[in-house]
Amino acid sequence: MPLNSDAIIEVCEVISQQEHLKVTIKQTAKGAVITGLGALSGGLLGGPVGMAIGKIFNS
């Protein structure tokens, strides 16, 4: 059964109007930036092993 794109867009609009979704997206983005910076700094200092360790410690 094909999906109706208008119905999908309407559901996304209803979900995005909720405050909890905004907080979730903001916190997820913040966590991704912190993890990425940890992996970058670990990779610069310790190579591939340092990248893995930097990601683990920032998760």
PyMOL CGO cylinders between C-alpha atoms (Angstrom):
from pymol import cmd
from pymol.cgo import CYLINDER

trace = [
    CYLINDER, 0.00, 0.00, 0.00, 1.54, 3.34, -1.01, 0.3, 1, 1, 1, 1, 1, 1,
    CYLINDER, 1.54, 3.34, -1.01, 2.00, 5.97, 1.66, 0.3, 1, 1, 1, 1, 1, 1,
    CYLINDER, 2.00, 5.97, 1.66, 0.12, 9.24, 1.34, 0.3, 1, 1, 1, 1, 1, 1,
    CYLINDER, 0.12, 9.24, 1.34, 2.73, 12.01, 1.55, 0.3, 1, 1, 1, 1, 1, 1,
    CYLINDER, 2.73, 12.01, 1.55, 0.19, 14.57, 2.74, 0.3, 1, 1, 1, 1, 1, 1,
    CYLINDER, 0.19, 14.57, 2.74, -0.72, 12.36, 5.70, 0.3, 1, 1, 1, 1, 1, 1,
    CYLINDER, -0.72, 12.36, 5.70, 2.95, 11.85, 6.58, 0.3, 1, 1, 1, 1, 1, 1,
    CYLINDER, 2.95, 11.85, 6.58, 3.60, 15.60, 6.47, 0.3, 1, 1, 1, 1, 1, 1,
    CYLINDER, 3.60, 15.60, 6.47, 0.55, 16.23, 8.66, 0.3, 1, 1, 1, 1, 1, 1,
    CYLINDER, 0.55, 16.23, 8.66, 1.75, 13.71, 11.24, 0.3, 1, 1, 1, 1, 1, 1,
    CYLINDER, 1.75, 13.71, 11.24, 5.22, 15.31, 11.24, 0.3, 1, 1, 1, 1, 1, 1,
    CYLINDER, 5.22, 15.31, 11.24, 3.66, 18.73, 11.81, 0.3, 1, 1, 1, 1, 1, 1,
    CYLINDER, 3.66, 18.73, 11.81, 1.64, 17.49, 14.79, 0.3, 1, 1, 1, 1, 1, 1,
    CYLINDER, 1.64, 17.49, 14.79, 4.68, 15.81, 16.33, 0.3, 1, 1, 1, 1, 1, 1,
    CYLINDER, 4.68, 15.81, 16.33, 6.95, 18.81, 15.80, 0.3, 1, 1, 1, 1, 1, 1,
    CYLINDER, 6.95, 18.81, 15.80, 4.54, 21.10, 17.62, 0.3, 1, 1, 1, 1, 1, 1,
    CYLINDER, 4.54, 21.10, 17.62, 5.19, 19.29, 20.86, 0.3, 1, 1, 1, 1, 1, 1,
    CYLINDER, 5.19, 19.29, 20.86, 7.76, 20.84, 23.19, 0.3, 1, 1, 1, 1, 1, 1,
    CYLINDER, 7.76, 20.84, 23.19, 9.39, 17.52, 24.06, 0.3, 1, 1, 1, 1, 1, 1,
    CYLINDER, 9.39, 17.52, 24.06, 10.54, 16.96, 20.49, 0.3, 1, 1, 1, 1, 1, 1,
    CYLINDER, 10.54, 16.96, 20.49, 12.37, 20.30, 20.45, 0.3, 1, 1, 1, 1, 1, 1,
    CYLINDER, 12.37, 20.30, 20.45, 14.21, 19.42, 23.65, 0.3, 1, 1, 1, 1, 1, 1,
    CYLINDER, 14.21, 19.42, 23.65, 15.08, 15.96, 22.34, 0.3, 1, 1, 1, 1, 1, 1,
    CYLINDER, 15.08, 15.96, 22.34, 16.50, 17.31, 19.10, 0.3, 1, 1, 1, 1, 1, 1,
    CYLINDER, 16.50, 17.31, 19.10, 18.51, 19.99, 20.92, 0.3, 1, 1, 1, 1, 1, 1,
    CYLINDER, 18.51, 19.99, 20.92, 20.00, 17.52, 23.41, 0.3, 1, 1, 1, 1, 1, 1,
    CYLINDER, 20.00, 17.52, 23.41, 20.77, 14.98, 20.67, 0.3, 1, 1, 1, 1, 1, 1,
    CYLINDER, 20.77, 14.98, 20.67, 22.61, 17.60, 18.62, 0.3, 1, 1, 1, 1, 1, 1,
    CYLINDER, 22.61, 17.60, 18.62, 24.57, 18.70, 21.69, 0.3, 1, 1, 1, 1, 1, 1,
    CYLINDER, 24.57, 18.70, 21.69, 25.57, 15.11, 22.44, 0.3, 1, 1, 1, 1, 1, 1,
    CYLINDER, 25.57, 15.11, 22.44, 26.64, 14.54, 18.83, 0.3, 1, 1, 1, 1, 1, 1,
    CYLINDER, 26.64, 14.54, 18.83, 28.85, 17.63, 18.88, 0.3, 1, 1, 1, 1, 1, 1,
    CYLINDER, 28.85, 17.63, 18.88, 30.48, 16.63, 22.17, 0.3, 1, 1, 1, 1, 1, 1,
    CYLINDER, 30.48, 16.63, 22.17, 31.11, 13.08, 20.94, 0.3, 1, 1, 1, 1, 1, 1,
    CYLINDER, 31.11, 13.08, 20.94, 32.48, 14.34, 17.63, 0.3, 1, 1, 1, 1, 1, 1,
    CYLINDER, 32.48, 14.34, 17.63, 34.85, 16.74, 19.34, 0.3, 1, 1, 1, 1, 1, 1,
    CYLINDER, 34.85, 16.74, 19.34, 36.04, 13.97, 21.68, 0.3, 1, 1, 1, 1, 1, 1,
    CYLINDER, 36.04, 13.97, 21.68, 36.70, 11.64, 18.75, 0.3, 1, 1, 1, 1, 1, 1,
    CYLINDER, 36.70, 11.64, 18.75, 38.48, 14.44, 16.84, 0.3, 1, 1, 1, 1, 1, 1,
    CYLINDER, 38.48, 14.44, 16.84, 40.74, 15.38, 19.73, 0.3, 1, 1, 1, 1, 1, 1,
    CYLINDER, 40.74, 15.38, 19.73, 41.47, 11.73, 20.51, 0.3, 1, 1, 1, 1, 1, 1,
    CYLINDER, 41.47, 11.73, 20.51, 42.25, 11.06, 16.86, 0.3, 1, 1, 1, 1, 1, 1,
    CYLINDER, 42.25, 11.06, 16.86, 44.62, 14.01, 16.66, 0.3, 1, 1, 1, 1, 1, 1,
    CYLINDER, 44.62, 14.01, 16.66, 46.43, 13.00, 19.83, 0.3, 1, 1, 1, 1, 1, 1,
    CYLINDER, 46.43, 13.00, 19.83, 46.41, 9.21, 19.58, 0.3, 1, 1, 1, 1, 1, 1,
    CYLINDER, 46.41, 9.21, 19.58, 45.58, 8.19, 16.03, 0.3, 1, 1, 1, 1, 1, 1,
    CYLINDER, 45.58, 8.19, 16.03, 42.85, 5.60, 15.38, 0.3, 1, 1, 1, 1, 1, 1,
    CYLINDER, 42.85, 5.60, 15.38, 43.07, 4.14, 18.88, 0.3, 1, 1, 1, 1, 1, 1,
    CYLINDER, 43.07, 4.14, 18.88, 42.84, 7.62, 20.39, 0.3, 1, 1, 1, 1, 1, 1,
    CYLINDER, 42.84, 7.62, 20.39, 39.77, 8.35, 18.27, 0.3, 1, 1, 1, 1, 1, 1,
    CYLINDER, 39.77, 8.35, 18.27, 38.01, 5.29, 19.67, 0.3, 1, 1, 1, 1, 1, 1,
    CYLINDER, 38.01, 5.29, 19.67, 39.01, 6.15, 23.22, 0.3, 1, 1, 1, 1, 1, 1,
    CYLINDER, 39.01, 6.15, 23.22, 37.94, 9.79, 22.80, 0.3, 1, 1, 1, 1, 1, 1,
    CYLINDER, 37.94, 9.79, 22.80, 34.52, 8.68, 21.55, 0.3, 1, 1, 1, 1, 1, 1,
    CYLINDER, 34.52, 8.68, 21.55, 34.10, 6.19, 24.40, 0.3, 1, 1, 1, 1, 1, 1,
    CYLINDER, 34.10, 6.19, 24.40, 34.97, 8.69, 27.14, 0.3, 1, 1, 1, 1, 1, 1,
    CYLINDER, 34.97, 8.69, 27.14, 32.58, 11.32, 25.74, 0.3, 1, 1, 1, 1, 1, 1,
    CYLINDER, 32.58, 11.32, 25.74, 29.59, 9.02, 25.33, 0.3, 1, 1, 1, 1, 1, 1,
]
cmd.load_cgo(trace, "trace")
